């Protein structure tokens, strides 16, 4: 049975042991641990601190099947050490950071993302870690059509999707999210569950995140 994980970001102020206790009390069975600047494990201390964090979390009989990072390419000084520490610790999945559009030459920008993600995915594979690309509104891969061809050229065992239906509906309301879900479903590694409604404010329409079942 896959672990039902709590993203550790909302409990960022808690040390590892208290985080694990809280996750247990809420009723989740795992943790999606932030390993990034300002996260529960800092990239510059990942080799030393990730095993300690995992020990504290696993003491509560919780799983840590994935980490959330800000890694974008192998040029990031933290890429090698973070993925090596994850693989050594038995963490199976990694979420990379978010690639931004400059909206100058989208075709060229996608080619740059493809090259960066390809290198990162291959590095992760060498450490026995699967890379799951998260579709997030406003970034490359948000609508998912833009990233689908890039992932199609990678080994489906090691590179797949971290599918977020909330962001998918925000980017492709109506049937758009259904079409892309049908296309990518064989390669989904992880799923993020949250809910939203569109809300109009002084700066226009934006997503307003609400409790599960109360949104779109």
Secondary structure, DSSP 4 states (H G I P E B T S, - for coil): ----EEEGGGGTTS-HHHHHHHHHHHT-SEEEEEBSTTSSB-GGGHHHHHHHHHHHHHTTT-EEEEEE----STTSHHHHHHHHHHHHTT--EEE---PPP-SS-HHHHHHHHHHHHHHHHHHHHHTT-EEEEE--TTSTTSSSHHHHHHHHTS-TTTEEEEEEHHHHHHHSTTTHHHHHHHHHGGGEEEEE--EEEEEEETTEEEEEEE-TTS--
